[in-house]
Amino acid sequence: MKTYTAIIERCKETGLYVGSIPGLPGAHSQGETLDELNNNIKEVIEMLLEDGEPETESEFIGTQNVMVA
């Protein structure tokens, strides 16, 4: 079992949660709730893994707060 980190945002226009997996091409989805998004993005990852472990484009390191005056 492997764990992936999703970046989650909320679309102002639709109100939907939008998630993507950094560095994993094609791994993105949306949902009306966080649970729905989690299930949807899990399905996307499972489909991508059907042909073997995809090669990632980058490695997720983390997030960082940036202060601007």
Secondary structure, DSSP 8 states (H G I E B T S, - for coil): ------EEEE-TTT--EEEE-TT-TT-EEEESSHHHHHHHHHHHHHHHHTTS----SS-----------
